[in-house]
Amino acid sequence: MAKKALKPDFLSEMLQTASHLIKFPTKRFYVDYDEEADVLYLSFERPQNATDSQMLDNGVLLRYREEDLVGVTILDASKR
């Protein structure tokens, strides 16, 4: 498999992101991105097994199991 070239600012962007990632409600999480749909999925548990969800006005879907936040879905992720 051929390695993809990294954009010059990739490492800088990743380092800026790190301070936000460590503030998540859990220390282990899973990230999936659907490029065709432009949707980013953050799951705090596998399997997620959400029992309820809440759509926010900004295109973010919060997924809950009972009272616990188990995932976040971000629509139009590349535009944020």
PyMOL commands that set and color helices and strands:
alter all, ss='L'
color gray80, all
select helices_A, chain A and resi 10-21+77-79
alter helices_A, ss='H'
color red, helices_A
select strands_A, chain A and resi 30-34+39-43+52-55+60-65+68-75
alter strands_A, ss='S'
color yellow, strands_A
deselect
rebuild
show_as cartoon
